[in-house]
């Protein structure tokens, strides 16, 4: 037995290291050139939220501009909405900083916050245990509370509450979309996007063509009169006013209608997509090995350019990818 063990253990080690060393990466055959609209950025991205980024010096970036607002070291950036930058610490102390008059509002909500949005006098919050709540910004009073199923583990792409007229739409941490009426303080509807046990939070939400479009890491939903779902291993989702574009973990870019009917599909073997940008009737996909793929929106062709990026947080602002301390502009 001792002889078999001593022979078997080195073999296992060799196989494990061989498997790790042979991991396939995206290697395009035809690269057009280096992408010209790229270079070093003045800031280094230290953290990201759904619609803002945090520099390593704790300054906040919104719409590609560095604001004169800083986040405390013990707080994480939650995002930007209605003129306010939102941040919180692990104990549920929420800070709102107004970018115009520098006014500061604080809430002590007692438990860890996953996402938050301000709209006029209403603050919408999703807690890390998947509880949803609405508060008055002026009075700090609790207006509504709804408890969701606590998640086990979630994807880092968490969606902030979405306000539409009198409705507040919560993209939950357990794969649902919950619609409440902010005026009547009542839940109107709950829609299941996906029912996976792990990493099942909603990572994309949009209103498109009078439909709700929502996605988790493994499924995408289109909701109007009917509920339509399709399974995908999703890395990123982007949409214009006509079509949805899904980047998958299998290296595919898929174009779908708002009813989730497939328009086109193209595969880039072993590609690991960091994000998508739509601009001037073109789709741009940034790939982890340092490639920018440019395609017409019908996905009928592709041009691949090389760009210099490092591992780090990826912040997408309108027409620019920010990766660590580099930028790649598509215009």
C-alpha positions as CSV (number, residue, x, y, z in Angstrom):
1,X,0.0,0.0,0.0
2,X,2.9,2.4,0.8
3,X,4.4,1.8,-2.6
4,X,1.1,2.4,-4.4
5,X,0.5,5.6,-2.3
6,X,4.0,7.0,-3.0
7,X,3.5,6.4,-6.7
8,X,-0.1,7.6,-6.8
9,X,0.4,11.0,-5.0
10,X,3.0,12.4,-7.4
11,X,0.8,11.4,-10.3
12,X,-2.2,13.3,-8.9
13,X,0.0,16.4,-8.3
14,X,1.3,16.2,-11.9
15,X,-2.3,15.9,-13.3
16,X,-3.6,18.8,-11.2
17,X,-0.8,21.1,-12.3
18,X,-1.2,20.0,-15.9
19,X,-4.9,20.7,-15.8
20,X,-4.2,24.2,-14.4
21,X,-1.4,24.9,-16.8
22,X,-3.4,23.8,-19.8
23,X,-6.3,26.2,-19.2
24,X,-7.4,27.5,-22.6
25,X,-7.6,31.2,-23.2
26,X,-8.9,33.3,-26.1
27,X,-6.3,33.5,-28.9
28,X,-7.6,35.2,-32.0
29,X,-5.9,34.4,-35.3
30,X,-6.6,37.7,-37.1
31,X,-5.9,40.8,-35.1
32,X,-6.4,44.0,-37.0
33,X,-4.0,46.3,-35.0
34,X,-3.7,47.9,-31.6
35,X,-6.8,49.8,-30.5
36,X,-5.8,53.5,-30.7
37,X,-8.3,55.0,-28.3
38,X,-6.8,53.7,-25.1
39,X,-4.2,54.5,-22.6
40,X,-3.4,55.2,-18.9
41,X,-6.1,56.8,-16.8
42,X,-5.5,59.5,-14.2
43,X,-7.3,57.3,-11.6
44,X,-7.1,53.7,-10.4
45,X,-10.4,52.0,-9.9
46,X,-10.7,50.5,-6.4
47,X,-14.3,49.4,-6.4
48,X,-17.4,49.6,-8.5
49,X,-21.2,49.7,-8.1
50,X,-24.0,49.5,-10.6
51,X,-23.6,53.0,-11.9
52,X,-20.5,54.5,-10.3
53,X,-17.0,53.7,-9.3
54,X,-14.6,54.4,-6.4
55,X,-11.0,55.4,-7.0
56,X,-8.2,54.2,-4.8
57,X,-8.1,57.6,-3.1
58,X,-11.8,57.1,-2.2
59,X,-13.1,59.7,-4.7
60,X,-16.3,58.9,-6.6
61,X,-16.6,58.6,-10.4
62,X,-20.0,59.2,-12.0
63,X,-20.5,59.4,-15.8
64,X,-16.8,59.2,-16.2
65,X,-16.1,62.4,-14.1
66,X,-14.4,62.5,-10.7
67,X,-16.7,64.2,-8.2
68,X,-15.5,66.3,-5.2
69,X,-17.0,63.6,-2.9
70,X,-15.1,61.0,-1.0
71,X,-16.2,57.8,0.7
72,X,-15.1,56.9,4.2
73,X,-12.6,54.0,4.4
74,X,-15.0,51.8,6.3
75,X,-17.8,52.3,3.8
76,X,-18.6,50.7,0.4
77,X,-20.0,52.6,-2.6
78,X,-23.6,51.7,-3.3
79,X,-24.2,54.0,-6.3
80,X,-25.5,57.3,-7.5
81,X,-29.1,58.4,-7.9
82,X,-31.1,61.7,-8.1
83,X,-28.1,63.8,-7.3
84,X,-27.0,61.7,-4.3
85,X,-23.9,59.5,-3.8
86,X,-24.8,56.6,-1.5
87,X,-22.5,54.6,0.7
88,X,-22.7,52.4,3.8
89,X,-20.7,50.4,6.2
90,X,-21.2,46.8,7.3
91,X,-23.4,47.9,10.3
92,X,-26.0,49.5,8.1
93,X,-25.0,53.1,8.6
94,X,-26.0,54.7,5.3
95,X,-24.5,58.0,4.1
96,X,-26.0,60.1,1.3
97,X,-23.9,63.0,-0.1
98,X,-25.5,65.5,-2.4
99,X,-23.2,66.4,-5.4
100,X,-24.7,69.9,-5.8
101,X,-25.1,71.5,-2.3
102,X,-22.8,68.9,-0.5
103,X,-25.7,68.2,1.9
104,X,-25.3,65.0,3.9
105,X,-28.1,62.7,5.1
106,X,-27.5,59.7,7.3
107,X,-29.6,56.6,8.2
108,X,-28.8,54.1,10.8
109,X,-30.5,51.0,9.4
110,X,-28.9,48.5,11.8
111,X,-27.9,45.8,9.2
112,X,-25.8,45.4,6.1
113,X,-27.1,47.1,3.0
114,X,-26.7,45.4,-0.4
115,X,-28.3,48.1,-2.7
116,X,-30.0,51.5,-2.4
117,X,-31.5,54.2,-4.5
118,X,-33.0,57.7,-3.9
119,X,-35.9,59.2,-5.8
120,X,-37.2,62.5,-4.6
121,X,-38.1,62.0,-1.0
122,X,-38.1,58.2,-1.1
123,X,-35.1,55.9,-0.3
124,X,-35.3,52.3,-1.5
125,X,-33.1,49.7,0.1
126,X,-32.3,46.0,-0.3
127,X,-30.5,44.6,2.7
128,X,-28.0,41.7,2.5
129,X,-30.6,39.3,4.0
130,X,-32.9,40.2,1.0
131,X,-35.3,42.4,3.0
132,X,-36.7,45.3,0.9
133,X,-37.7,48.6,2.4
134,X,-38.7,52.2,1.6
135,X,-37.9,55.2,3.8
136,X,-38.7,58.9,3.8
137,X,-35.6,60.9,3.1
138,X,-36.9,63.9,5.1
139,X,-38.5,62.2,8.2
140,X,-36.4,59.0,8.1
141,X,-39.6,57.1,8.7
142,X,-40.1,53.5,7.5
143,X,-42.7,53.5,4.7
144,X,-42.7,49.8,3.7
145,X,-41.0,46.6,4.5
146,X,-41.0,43.3,2.5
147,X,-38.9,40.2,3.4
148,X,-37.4,38.1,0.7
149,X,-35.7,34.7,1.0
150,X,-32.2,35.2,2.4
151,X,-29.5,34.3,-0.2
152,X,-26.7,31.9,0.5
153,X,-24.2,33.5,-1.9
154,X,-24.6,36.2,-4.6
155,X,-23.0,37.6,-7.7
156,X,-21.2,40.9,-7.1
157,X,-23.5,42.6,-9.8
158,X,-26.3,43.7,-7.6
159,X,-29.1,45.9,-9.0
160,X,-30.3,49.0,-7.1
161,X,-34.0,49.6,-6.6
162,X,-35.6,51.1,-9.7
163,X,-38.2,53.9,-9.6
164,X,-40.8,54.3,-12.3
165,X,-43.6,56.8,-11.6
166,X,-45.4,55.6,-8.5
167,X,-43.8,52.1,-8.7
168,X,-40.6,50.8,-7.1
169,X,-39.1,47.7,-8.6
170,X,-36.8,45.6,-6.5
171,X,-34.4,43.2,-8.3
172,X,-33.9,40.8,-5.4
173,X,-31.0,38.7,-4.2
174,X,-33.0,35.5,-4.7
175,X,-33.8,35.8,-8.4
176,X,-37.0,37.7,-8.3
177,X,-38.5,41.0,-9.4
178,X,-40.8,42.6,-6.8
179,X,-43.0,45.5,-7.8
180,X,-44.5,47.7,-5.1
181,X,-46.6,50.9,-5.2
182,X,-44.8,53.6,-3.3
183,X,-48.0,55.6,-2.8
184,X,-50.2,52.8,-1.4
185,X,-47.3,51.1,0.2
186,X,-48.4,47.7,-1.1
187,X,-46.7,44.9,-3.0
188,X,-48.3,44.5,-6.4
189,X,-46.5,41.5,-8.0
190,X,-43.6,39.1,-7.6
191,X,-42.0,37.6,-10.7
192,X,-39.5,34.8,-10.6
193,X,-36.5,35.2,-12.9
194,X,-34.6,32.1,-11.8
195,X,-34.7,29.6,-8.9
196,X,-31.1,28.5,-8.6
197,X,-29.8,28.0,-5.1
198,X,-26.5,29.9,-5.5
199,X,-25.5,33.1,-7.3
200,X,-29.1,33.7,-8.2
201,X,-29.4,37.5,-7.6
202,X,-30.7,39.6,-10.5
203,X,-27.6,41.1,-12.3
204,X,-29.5,43.0,-15.1
205,X,-32.7,44.9,-15.2
206,X,-34.3,47.1,-17.9
207,X,-37.7,48.3,-19.1
208,X,-37.7,47.8,-22.9
209,X,-40.5,47.9,-25.5
210,X,-43.1,47.9,-22.7
211,X,-41.6,44.8,-21.2
212,X,-39.6,44.0,-18.1
213,X,-36.2,42.5,-19.0
214,X,-34.3,40.9,-16.1
215,X,-31.5,38.4,-15.9
216,X,-29.6,36.4,-13.3
217,X,-26.3,34.6,-14.0
218,X,-28.2,31.7,-15.5
219,X,-31.4,32.9,-16.9
220,X,-33.0,35.9,-18.7
221,X,-36.7,36.9,-18.4
222,X,-38.9,38.9,-20.7
223,X,-42.3,39.9,-19.1
224,X,-45.3,41.6,-20.6
225,X,-48.5,39.7,-21.0
226,X,-46.5,36.5,-21.0
227,X,-43.4,35.4,-19.0
228,X,-40.6,34.1,-21.3
229,X,-37.4,32.7,-19.9
230,X,-34.3,31.4,-21.6
231,X,-31.3,29.7,-19.9
232,X,-27.8,31.1,-20.4
233,X,-24.5,31.2,-18.5
234,X,-24.4,35.0,-18.5
235,X,-21.5,37.2,-18.0
236,X,-22.9,40.5,-19.3
237,X,-26.1,41.9,-20.8
238,X,-26.6,45.1,-22.8
239,X,-29.5,46.5,-24.8
240,X,-30.6,49.2,-27.1
241,X,-34.2,50.2,-27.9
242,X,-34.7,47.1,-30.1
243,X,-32.4,44.2,-29.1
244,X,-30.7,42.6,-26.2
245,X,-27.1,41.4,-26.3
246,X,-26.0,38.6,-24.0
247,X,-22.3,37.6,-23.5
248,X,-22.0,34.1,-22.1
249,X,-19.4,32.2,-20.2
250,X,-19.0,29.9,-23.3
251,X,-17.6,32.9,-25.3
252,X,-20.8,33.6,-27.2
253,X,-22.4,36.9,-28.1
254,X,-26.1,36.4,-28.7
255,X,-28.6,39.0,-30.0
256,X,-32.2,38.6,-28.9
257,X,-35.4,40.5,-29.5
258,X,-37.4,41.8,-26.5
259,X,-39.4,38.6,-26.8
260,X,-36.2,36.6,-26.5
261,X,-36.3,35.4,-30.0
262,X,-32.7,34.9,-31.4
263,X,-31.5,37.3,-34.0
264,X,-27.9,36.1,-34.3
265,X,-25.2,34.3,-32.4
266,X,-21.4,34.3,-32.8
267,X,-18.8,32.4,-30.8
268,X,-15.3,33.4,-29.8
269,X,-13.7,30.2,-28.4
270,X,-12.6,30.5,-24.7
271,X,-13.3,34.2,-24.6
272,X,-13.9,35.7,-21.2
273,X,-15.9,38.9,-21.6
274,X,-15.5,41.7,-19.2
275,X,-18.3,43.9,-20.5
276,X,-20.2,45.2,-23.5
277,X,-20.8,48.7,-24.9
278,X,-23.2,49.7,-27.7
279,X,-22.3,52.8,-29.7
280,X,-23.1,54.1,-33.2
281,X,-24.7,50.9,-34.4
282,X,-21.8,48.8,-33.2
283,X,-21.3,46.4,-30.3
284,X,-18.0,46.3,-28.5
285,X,-16.9,43.4,-26.3
286,X,-13.9,43.7,-24.0
287,X,-12.1,40.4,-23.5
288,X,-9.9,39.5,-20.5
289,X,-6.7,38.7,-22.4
290,X,-6.6,42.2,-23.7
291,X,-8.7,42.2,-26.9
292,X,-11.5,44.6,-28.0
293,X,-14.0,43.0,-30.4
294,X,-15.9,45.3,-32.7
295,X,-19.1,44.1,-34.4
296,X,-22.0,45.6,-36.3
297,X,-25.2,45.2,-34.2
298,X,-26.4,42.4,-36.5
299,X,-23.2,40.4,-35.5
300,X,-22.6,39.7,-39.1
301,X,-18.8,40.2,-38.8
302,X,-16.1,41.1,-36.3
303,X,-12.8,43.0,-36.1
304,X,-10.5,42.2,-33.2
305,X,-8.0,44.8,-31.8
306,X,-5.4,44.4,-29.1
307,X,-5.3,46.6,-26.1
308,X,-3.3,46.7,-22.9
309,X,-5.2,45.9,-19.7
310,X,-4.4,44.5,-16.3
311,X,-6.5,42.5,-14.0
312,X,-8.8,44.7,-11.9
313,X,-12.2,46.2,-11.5
314,X,-14.0,47.0,-14.7
315,X,-16.1,50.2,-14.7
316,X,-18.1,50.9,-17.8
317,X,-19.1,54.5,-18.3
318,X,-21.2,55.1,-21.4
319,X,-18.6,54.7,-24.2
320,X,-15.5,53.9,-22.1
321,X,-14.2,50.8,-20.4
322,X,-12.1,51.6,-17.3
323,X,-10.0,48.7,-16.1
324,X,-7.8,49.2,-13.1
325,X,-5.7,52.3,-14.2
326,X,-6.3,52.0,-18.0
327,X,-9.1,53.2,-20.2
328,X,-10.5,52.0,-23.6
329,X,-12.8,54.3,-25.4
330,X,-15.0,53.1,-28.2
331,X,-15.3,56.6,-29.7
